[in-house]
Amino acid sequence: MENNQDLIKELITLLANNRWHEEDISEISETVTFAYNDPEAYLDTDEGAELTWLLEVDPEGIPAWVIFNELYDVFVVCDKIDELHEQIQEVCPEAPIPDFPYGQFPATPDYFIWLDKLLKGTPPGYQLISFGDSYGDNLQGLIVSRADTERIIHLCKQLNIKASKSMLD
């Protein structure tokens, strides 16, 4: 059986989706592994000191929060769907994603179905996944390779990290 460090490094590699160098992935993986294996010790560090509130709210969410902080540049986080869409366009500059279709979808789930079809058709095929918890009203996710989605969800389940293929879960 793989140890947590191997699982975490694989997860970080898949989430980074070729947007980070190997040395950065290794460093981030070490930080996340430390937070995963000993959250209280992590919170005693300078990096973790501002996250002590998570011990009361969601102690199991600390590793996901650390991943979010470390990979912040590739996350999309907004409380408005049109702003989320703009961030997705920025994360996928090579993708032919049209501007937000104001008035086209009567409900948010319809928008996500439309977006999923667009991302699927963007070579090599992407998917927006929900990741972690924003601890507020924000939608929080990231764009990953569709070919890696099942493995990412599986790794998250093994590591008890909240993730889903749907932004509405």
C-alpha positions in Angstrom: 0.0 0.0 0.0 1.2 3.5 -0.9 2.0 5.8 2.0 0.4 9.2 2.4 3.5 11.0 1.1 3.3 9.1 -2.3 -0.5 9.7 -2.5 -0.1 13.4 -1.8 2.7 13.9 -4.3 0.6 12.1 -7.0 -2.4 14.3 -6.1 -0.4 17.5 -6.2 1.2 16.5 -9.6 -2.3 15.8 -11.1 -3.8 19.0 -9.6 -0.9 21.1 -10.9 -1.6 19.7 -14.4 1.8 20.5 -15.9 1.7 24.1 -14.6 4.4 23.7 -11.9 8.0 22.5 -12.0 8.9 19.1 -10.4 10.9 20.8 -7.6 7.9 23.0 -6.7 5.6 19.9 -6.7 8.1 18.1 -4.3 8.2 21.1 -2.0 4.4 21.6 -2.0 4.0 17.8 -1.4 6.3 17.9 1.6 4.3 20.8 3.1 1.0 19.1 2.5 2.3 15.8 3.9 3.5 17.5 7.1 0.1 19.2 7.5 -1.7 16.0 6.7 0.3 13.8 9.2 0.5 16.4 12.0 -2.0 19.2 11.6 -1.3 20.7 15.0 2.4 20.8 14.5 1.8 22.4 11.1 -0.3 25.1 12.7 2.5 25.9 15.1 4.7 26.9 12.1 4.8 30.4 10.6 2.9 29.1 7.5 0.2 27.5 9.5 -0.3 30.0 12.3 -3.1 31.9 10.6 -5.1 28.6 10.1 -5.6 27.7 13.8 -9.3 28.5 13.3 -9.6 25.3 11.2 -8.9 23.1 14.2 -12.3 24.2 15.6 -14.2 24.3 12.3 -12.8 21.4 10.2 -9.6 19.8 11.5 -9.7 17.3 8.6 -9.8 20.1 6.1 -6.3 21.4 6.9 -4.6 19.4 4.2 -7.1 20.6 1.5 -6.6 24.2 2.8 -2.9 23.9 2.5 -3.2 22.5 -1.0 -5.5 25.5 -1.9 -2.9 27.9 -0.5 0.0 26.3 -2.2 -1.7 26.0 -5.6 -3.8 29.2 -5.3 -2.8 30.5 -8.7 -4.5 27.6 -10.5 -7.7 27.7 -8.4 -10.9 29.4 -9.5 -12.7 31.0 -6.6 -15.7 33.4 -6.8 -19.2 33.9 -5.4 -20.6 34.9 -8.7 -20.9 32.5 -11.6 -19.8 35.1 -14.3 -16.7 35.9 -12.4 -15.9 32.2 -12.0 -16.3 31.9 -15.8 -13.8 34.7 -16.4 -11.3 33.0 -14.1 -11.8 29.8 -16.1 -11.0 31.7 -19.3 -7.8 33.0 -17.7 -6.7 29.6 -16.5 -7.3 28.1 -19.9 -6.0 30.8 -22.3 -5.4 28.3 -25.1 -9.0 27.1 -24.8 -11.7 28.5 -27.1 -14.1 29.3 -24.2 -16.6 32.0 -25.2 -17.5 34.8 -22.9 -20.1 34.2 -20.2 -23.5 33.5 -21.8 -25.6 36.0 -19.9 -29.3 35.1 -20.0 -28.7 31.8 -21.7 -29.2 29.5 -18.8 -32.1 29.7 -16.4 -30.3 27.7 -13.7 -26.8 27.3 -12.5 -26.7 23.5 -13.1 -27.5 24.2 -16.8 -24.4 26.5 -17.0 -22.1 23.8 -15.5 -23.4 21.2 -18.0 -22.7 23.7 -20.9 -19.2 24.5 -19.4 -18.4 20.8 -19.0 -19.1 20.2 -22.7 -16.9 23.1 -23.6 -14.0 21.9 -21.4 -14.4 18.3 -22.6 -13.9 19.5 -26.2 -10.8 21.5 -25.4 -7.7 19.5 -26.2 -6.6 17.5 -24.4 -9.9 17.6 -22.5 -10.4 19.4 -19.2 -12.8 19.3 -16.4 -13.7 21.7 -13.6 -13.7 20.0 -10.2 -14.8 21.2 -6.9 -12.0 21.0 -4.4 -11.9 21.5 -0.6 -14.2 23.9 1.2 -14.2 27.7 0.8 -15.9 27.9 4.2 -18.2 30.5 2.8 -20.4 31.2 -0.2 -17.7 30.9 -2.8 -17.5 28.3 -5.5 -14.0 26.8 -5.3 -12.4 24.5 -7.9 -9.8 24.0 -10.4 -9.3 22.9 -14.0 -7.7 19.5 -14.4 -7.1 17.0 -17.2 -10.3 15.0 -17.8 -8.1 11.9 -18.1 -6.9 12.4 -14.5 -10.3 13.3 -12.9 -11.2 9.8 -11.7 -7.7 9.3 -10.2 -7.9 12.7 -8.5 -11.2 11.9 -6.9 -10.0 8.5 -5.9 -6.8 10.0 -4.3 -8.9 12.6 -2.5 -11.2 9.9 -1.1 -8.2 7.9 0.1 -6.8 11.0 1.8 -10.2 12.2 3.1 -10.0 15.4 1.1 -13.3 16.9 -0.1 -13.5 16.9 -4.0 -16.1 16.3 -6.5 -16.7 16.4 -10.3 -19.6 18.7 -9.6 -19.3 22.3 -8.5 -22.7 22.0 -6.9 -22.0 19.3 -4.3 
